[in-house]
Amino acid sequence: MFWADRIGKEIQDTRKPRDGKVFVIRDEKTLSGRVHIGSMRGVAIHGAIAEVLNEYGIPNKFLFELNDFDPFDTVPGYLDQEKFKEHLGKPLYRVPSPEPGFENYAEYYGAEFAAVHAKGGFFPEYYRTYKDLYAAGKMDALIKTALERAADIRRILKEVSGSHKDESWLPVSVVCEKCEKMMTTRAHDYDGETVGYTCDRSPDDTVPCGNTGRVRPEGAAMKLFWKADWAAKWVAMGVDIEGAGKDHSTKGGSRDVSKHIAKEVFGYEEPFDIPYEFFLVGGKKMSSSKGRGSSAQEMSELFPTDTFRLTLLGKEPMQQIDVDPSGDSVPRVYDWHDEIAEKVREGVADDFTRLHAFCQLPKDRAEGRAPWQLRFGQVAFMVQMPHLSLEDEAASVKGSPLTEEEKAALKERAEYARFWLATYAPEEYKYELQKTMPDIALSDVQKHALSLLKDFLTEHARTGEELHHRLHDLKTEASIAPKELFSAIYGLFLNRTSGPKAGWFLSVLPRDMVLARLEEAVK
């Protein structure tokens, strides 16, 4: 059973909406800068569960919180350090946007991330932490409860995670009334009406102003520390379903702490959990500020919506996803999509065809379209060969004319292939057809094999499949190692030792050119 169906049925069988009407599904992201592709894992998992429940006729709504009320703790390397350094420690909504046209820093990166959601076909209801929760007063009562029960929260932290807090510690970060920073403040007492604070902390060289004061715990004057904040948000939004990355979901981890705070302090049972693994980029859980191609936006630019959804939904939640734009991952993802589509065309009914359905947008799912497509690696090669007609060669590989839908799909894939070649593709995928014979040394064994190949091609034009079989036979007939044979072929035409599938490669080159080059090589 496809994982989203399995989880959806478990929810259907074991849970009831808290309000008796609609399941509330929630996810969030702190908008501290360009968002890593890993954050799309949660969006996709929660989005897929919402889609499954919709299919089952179960009312639900998918909420996504754009967190603009965490502190601006680091200036990303891609921004002007001097320009933004003065804003360190402030809530994100009080930091200026890197580009004009946006209300603040968080809105700028929130819009970028929301666009990636849309590219993936996920359209949650958005709300902001500052404006829609704290400033709107939805957290006021919860903050007061957390302050009144601060001793219990300290106890939970110690018992669940081993974190020790002294008796003066309070679970809030106050926004300084003078410098507007929240990373520099220290809340030191709650008298039942106001919280006392001092702006005297200097984390990560963030400069405090030294102000002291007392503020009421309402109207966004302060924010709950994040484990209590997480629990309080479940209560404020009436959350029924919310998963989290595996690092949060371990025993003693953030989710475990928040679960206990929710139940013991706020009297609220935790939402249905869906733990999930990381989305890696080239085997690493790198920051989008450091890894080229690792941001959600950059990754989304490599795939059309259906293939992008496959990267996000194609594996079980507790399986890692690893895509390296600068390696061979991109062609392999496209091939994976094509293999699943082929099963759909063959009428195979299994989890893979269900996955293919979820690669489509819900509005298109019933049609079950799976047009034939030329493999991405072949397309990437062909767009570098100006003498080739992409449509004609695709029809030749397919064995019949392309439909209009297949032509449109081919054109789209060619655009993505050109983009990948221009941005991330490794050198092994970049080809330049040599106009003249390269200066390469060939052994007698290689020349003998090439001579036999020339004789085979002299008779008449050959298809890629025919050439593939002939090359296979040549390895035995000419007593040549595969590496020797193929390096000779690629060397003659590309001046390199590797390339695309050799039989197909030779079949798409001009026949006269191939014969002339082979003739020159075996002299």
LOLUMMAR-569860 format. One record per residue (C-alpha): x, y, z; residue in one letter. Coordinates in steps of 0.001 Angstrom, whole numbers, plus 500000, padded with zeros to 6 digits. Example, Ala and Ser with C-alpha at 12.3 -4.5 7.8 and 13.67 -1.06 7.14 Angstrom:
% LOLUMMAR-569860
512300495500507800a 513670498940507140s 
% end
This chain:
% LOLUMMAR-569860
500000500000500000m 501251503458499111f 502484505130502304w 500056508069502138a 497098505665501889d 498401503641504832r 498739506748507018i 495442508157505791g 493613504959506700k 495261504900510126e 494025508440510748i 490589507496509486q 490413504440511763d 491938505887514936t 491279509627515063r 488390512055515166k 488714515807514501p 488971517741517771r 486165520013516707d 484146517028515482g 484114518384511934k 487434519081510196v 490909517618510649f 493521520371511019v 496882519505509450i 499764521869510211r 503354522498509207d 505645525507509583e 508984526990508601k 511058529716510239t 511966532189507508l 515555532872508514s 516693533011504903g 516635530971501709r 514829527737502559v 516621524390502165h 514974521731500004i 514702519572503136g 511849521734504370s 509778520624501375m 509675517101502807r 507253518165505510g 505187520223503082v 504848517259500721a 504031514700503412i 501379516884505049h 500068517903501635g 499782514288500491a 497887513342503651i 495473516206503014a 494982514943499450e 494361511364500638v 491799512505503210l 490097514545500505n 489875511416498351e 488277509577501281y 485734512370501663g 487130513368505069i 487014517162505644p 490381518676506453n 492419521821506063k 496174522096505612f 497637525089507464l 501170526329506896f 502760528768509287e 505255531273507908l 507245531843511080n 508291535500511160d 508609535820514942f 511844533939515617d 515033535984516087p 517266536915513179f 520292535042514503d 522676534840511524t 523290536886508386v 523377534357505535p 526545534405503458g 524688535471500307y 523560538775501902l 525453542014502593d 526932541375506044q 527317545032506980e 523821545943505866k 522099543265507931f 524427542909510915k 522685545706512813e 519431543734512721h 520798540618514432l 518660539646517394g 515452541281516135k 512298539318515279p 512351538383511587l 509320540537510827y 511320543606511929r 514247542911509580v 514103544695506191p 513549542723503007s 516658541938500913p 514724543176497870e 512139545947497406p 508480545042497139g 508164543039500359f 507068544199503785e 509999542571505560n 512685539887505476y 510325537041506360a 507795538039503715e 510503537994501048y 511685534471501829y 508150533339502614g 507020534326499118a 509961532428497614e 509124529296499593f 505380529526498863a 506221529634495144a 508055526316495549v 504985524869497304h 502935525865494268a 505504524338491895k 505055521097493816g 501276521365493586g 500726522057497288f 498441524935498260f 498044525211502045p 496316528023503902e 499054530403505071y 499219532368508274y 501981534364510022r 503308533725513514t 503504537401514480y 500422538903512865k 497983535992513023d 498989534395516323l 500846536652518739y 499708540129517678a 496170538809517206a 496090537731520844g 495636533994520157k 498678533177522270m 498015535551525215d 496225533080527471a 498709530350526620l 501667532592527464i 500114533417530826k 499538529739531536t 503148528937530592a 504427531678532899l 502223530514535764e 503368526936535196r 507026527777534526a 508140525412537285a 506351522534535564d 507966523385532248i 511389523434533911r 510607520045535433r 509515518612532068i 512696519876530414l 514787518149533072k 512840514894533115e 512315514489529373v 515441515968527815s 517886516378530703g 517987520162530276s 518465522016533561h 517053525532534042k 517502527623537192d 514486528745539210e 514499532239537674s 514211530928534104w 510989531738532301l 509821530143529003p 509635533439527081v 511787535741524985s 510850539397525504v 511175541878522658v 513189544819524029c 511117547999523967e 514192550086523167k 516362548181520624c 513623545800519364e 515848542760519851k 514733539497521446m 517951537435521409m 519586539846523853t 516897539885526529t 516597537831529695r 513223537447531382a 513781537214535114h 510456537277536944d 506688537193536519y 504541538908539156d 501216537707537810g 500729540829535720e 504040541706534042t 507354540117533119v 510582541804534105g 513445541717531645y 516960543007531036t 518544543492527617c 522037542376528595d 522831539136526736r 525350538990523865s 524819535698521977p 526928535355518835d 528205538932519113d 524683540367519027t 524890543698520858v 522413544359523725p 521312547880524627c 521232547453528428g 517584548434528768n 515468547073531616t 511715547071531980g 508488545236532609r 505918544251529975v 502558542538530001r 502520539036528444p 500250539966525565e 500129541725522214g 503361540156520885a 505524541759523565a 507162538368524010m 507327534929522433k 507310531516524059l 510553529604523828f 510176527200520967w 509313523885522633k 506566525544524658a 505718527631521592d 505256524462519525w 502915522959522098a 500972526207522421a 500508526458518657k 498865523029518621w 496361524371521125v 495853527759519470a 495275526261516004m 493448523109517131g 495973520889515362v 495032517234514754d 497875516087512496i 501460517309512444e 504599515334511668g 508214516321512213a 511729515418511139g 513221512364512827k 515702514533514750d 512764516177516534h 510830512935517029s 513414510931519010t 512940510133522698k 513939513212524661g 513850515325521526g 511927518501520836s 508695516742519924r 508850514647523085d 509308517761525231v 506505519613523434s 504196516619523791k 504634516632527572h 504211520406527802i 501045520224525707a 499509517525527905k 500733518517531365e 500642522315531068v 497943523006528478f 495834519850528853g 496133519008525156y 496993515645523583e 499685515871520923e 498646515732517249p 498992512558515178f 502706512318514430d 504401511434511135i 508160511260511704p 510198511628508532y 513774511360507357e 515986514047505864f 516199515262502281f 519910515155501518l 521802516936498754v 524739514911497536g 524642512794500696g 524771515790503034k 522230517599505197k 523738520915504196m 522433524420504688s 520950526173501674s 523257529077502478s 526278526871501809k 525299524252499239g 524698525302495643r 521530523664494392g 520376522844497918s 517669525481498310s 514046524570497704a 513829527084494888q 516962525815493132e 515865522189493353m 512374522973492086s 513847524566488960e 515264521203487866l 511964519370487449f 508435519860486133p 505715519500488750t 505053515765488329d 508733514819488570t 509331517275491430f 506476515631493336r 508104512246492722l 511320513383494418t 509271514462497441l 506706511641497665l 508459508680496045g 509900507201499211k 508459506227502575e 508617509089505111p 511302507298507119m 513514506737504077q 516089509354503152q 515865511232499870i 519170512152498236d 519403514249495091v 522646515799493879d 522054518308491056p 525735518196490121s 525819514399489800g 523717511872487923d 520746512142490312s 518717514369488009v 518724511961485024p 518000509080487412r 514953510847488876v 513573511394485364y 514249507732484512d 512454506684487692w 509436508701486630h 509511507187483126d 509706503632484491e 506648504200486662i 504780505795483742a 505585502758481592e 503917500496484143k 500865502709484067v 500690502443480269r 500984498658480604e 498038498614482988g 499996497392486011v 498076498109489199a 500375498356492215d 501896500848494638d 504002502314491853f 500983503252489780t 499392504772492889r 502591506777493329l 502327507882489697h 498823509147490416a 500179511212493307f 502771512734490999c 499817514384489263q 497871517282490694l 494589516175492295p 492579517802489516k 494408515710486879d 494634512449488815r 491497510785487497a 492737510996483906e 495766508816484680g 497815510290481855r 501251508761481310a 502588509925477926p 505629508196476461w 508802510223476927q 512316510077475555l 514788509426478380r 516254512537479946f 519852511477479268g 519075511102475562q 517334514462475489v 520300516077477254a 522598514645474599f 520400515602471657m 519962519235472650v 523763519514472316q 523728518112468786m 522591520893466417p 522270518494463484h 519492516514465161l 515732517036465067s 514589516210468584l 511063515262467515e 512253513044464644d 514768511207466807e 512239510743469598a 509743509277467127a 512460506952465837s 513210505710469373v 509498505321470138k 508880503521466868g 505863505626465903s 504931509306465497p 504606511363468672l 501183512480469833t 500593516158470524e 500802515450474257e 504126513653473762e 505476516529471674k 504589518993474432a 506202516740477055a 509346516432474910l 509603520186474477k 509246520706478231e 511860518069479002r 514281519651476541a 513942522980478360e 514761521346481701y 517674519463480143a 519172522678478757r 518788524367482125f 520464521484483948w 523325521388481448l 523876525117481867a 523798525095485662t 524676521857487459y 525395518999485060a 528790517295485497p 531229517292482601e 530405513691481741e 527017514853480431y 528396517661478297k 529277516706474755y 530829518418471788e 530800516546468508l 534306516725467003q 534333518175463505k 537679516580462691t 539502513455463804m 540856514000467338p 544512513294468043d 544103509941469780i 546178506780469744a 544395503534468868l 545714500028469434s 545671497370466726d 542866495586468574v 540783498781468634q 541432499409464936k 540377495849464086h 537115496226466010a 536413499619464377l 537089498099460955s 534495495392461582l 532060498073462743l 532690500076459560k 531950497025457407d 528671496517459278f 527634500146458727l 528692500186455068t 525933497791454045e 523031500127455039h 521798502408457784a 521394500719461148r 519055501335464050t 520312501944467555g 519162498474468611e 520973496818465694e 524158498716466517l 523821497800470182h 523725494094469347h 526583494398466865r 528796496151469415l 528003493403471886h 529066490746469344d 532215492692468454l 533558492324471975k 533829488583471375t 534577488593467653e 537450491096467927a 538595489856471355s 538381493380472751i 537522494492476261a 534342496605476491p 536252499565477910k 538697499500474968e 535922499322472408l 533719502065473810f 536567504426474665s 537697504174471028a 534214505030469742i 533737507968472111y 537274509145471459g 536709509322467687l 533574511434467870f 533643513214471243l 537365513189472153n 536594511570475485r 536458508092476972t 532766507933477899s 529421508991476516g 525773507995475980p 524709504472475023k 527040503688472151a 524610501965469765g 522018504714470044w 524762507374469929f 526145506102466617l 522659505727465147s 521866509446465573v 525116510691464006l 525207511445460258p 525979508094458602r 528460509546456098d 530356511235458911m 530539508015460920v 531812506024457954l 534415508657457039a 535671508894460626r 535921505107460963l 537756504909457645e 540265507492458807e 540707505756462147a 541557502307460779v 544124503451458212k 
% end
